[in-house]
Amino acid sequence: MFRLWLCRRRGGEKKENKEIRKMKIVNKFVTFLKEVKIEMKKVSWSSRQELIDSTLVVILSVLILAVFIGTCDFFISKFIRAIIR
């Protein structure tokens, strides 16, 4: 009893609370990692061919859009230069 009183008197209670908080944080992190592992097993991953096809679609779309925007920019700038002169 005296020892507990002495420990509380010297600030030992604060140390215990810090240790308990640290353990709670560690336990929450471990629980989070376990839940992530479970959820990753549920994910439906694309096949390699689907991934390649999707990548090609994106690259082709970007190229088409770049050509369209470049063409619009070229003609608009020509039009504005003609108006200014």
C-alpha positions as CSV (number, residue, x, y, z in Angstrom):
1,M,0.0,0.0,0.0
2,F,2.8,2.4,1.0
3,R,4.6,1.5,-2.2
4,L,1.6,2.4,-4.4
5,W,1.2,5.7,-2.6
6,L,4.9,6.4,-3.0
7,C,4.7,5.5,-6.7
8,R,1.8,7.8,-7.2
9,R,3.5,10.5,-5.2
10,R,6.6,10.4,-7.5
11,G,4.6,10.7,-10.7
12,G,4.7,6.9,-11.4
13,E,1.0,7.1,-12.3
14,K,1.8,9.3,-15.3
15,K,4.4,6.9,-16.5
16,E,1.9,4.0,-16.2
17,N,-0.6,6.0,-18.2
18,K,1.9,6.8,-20.9
19,E,2.8,3.1,-21.2
20,I,-0.9,2.1,-21.3
21,R,-1.5,4.7,-24.1
22,K,1.5,3.4,-26.0
23,M,0.2,-0.2,-25.8
24,K,-3.3,0.9,-27.0
25,I,-1.7,2.7,-30.0
26,V,0.3,-0.4,-30.8
27,N,-2.7,-2.7,-30.4
28,K,-4.8,-0.4,-32.7
29,F,-2.0,-0.5,-35.3
30,V,-1.7,-4.3,-35.2
31,T,-5.5,-4.6,-35.5
32,F,-5.5,-2.2,-38.5
33,L,-2.8,-4.3,-40.2
34,K,-4.8,-7.5,-39.6
35,E,-7.9,-5.9,-41.1
36,V,-5.9,-4.6,-44.1
37,K,-4.7,-8.2,-44.8
38,I,-8.3,-9.5,-44.6
39,E,-9.6,-6.8,-47.0
40,M,-6.7,-7.3,-49.5
41,K,-7.8,-11.0,-49.8
42,K,-11.2,-9.8,-50.9
43,V,-9.9,-7.5,-53.7
44,S,-10.6,-8.6,-57.3
45,W,-7.3,-8.0,-59.1
46,S,-7.3,-7.5,-62.9
47,S,-5.4,-9.9,-65.1
48,R,-2.2,-8.9,-66.8
49,Q,-4.0,-8.7,-70.2
50,E,-6.8,-6.5,-68.8
51,L,-4.2,-4.2,-67.3
52,I,-2.2,-3.9,-70.6
53,D,-5.5,-3.2,-72.6
54,S,-6.6,-0.5,-70.1
55,T,-3.1,1.1,-70.3
56,L,-3.3,1.2,-74.1
57,V,-6.7,2.8,-74.0
58,V,-5.5,5.5,-71.6
59,I,-2.4,6.2,-73.7
60,L,-4.4,6.4,-76.9
61,S,-7.0,8.7,-75.3
62,V,-4.3,11.0,-74.0
63,L,-2.7,11.2,-77.5
64,I,-6.0,11.9,-79.2
65,L,-6.8,14.6,-76.7
66,A,-3.4,16.2,-77.0
67,V,-3.7,16.3,-80.8
68,F,-7.1,17.8,-80.6
69,I,-6.1,20.5,-78.0
70,G,-2.9,21.3,-80.0
71,T,-4.9,21.7,-83.2
72,C,-7.5,23.9,-81.5
73,D,-4.7,26.0,-80.0
74,F,-3.0,26.4,-83.4
75,F,-6.1,27.6,-85.2
76,I,-7.3,29.9,-82.4
77,S,-3.9,31.5,-82.3
78,K,-3.9,32.0,-86.1
79,F,-7.4,33.5,-85.9
80,I,-6.4,35.9,-83.1
81,R,-3.3,37.0,-85.0
82,A,-5.4,37.6,-88.1
83,I,-7.8,39.8,-86.1
84,I,-5.0,41.8,-84.4
85,R,-3.3,42.6,-87.8
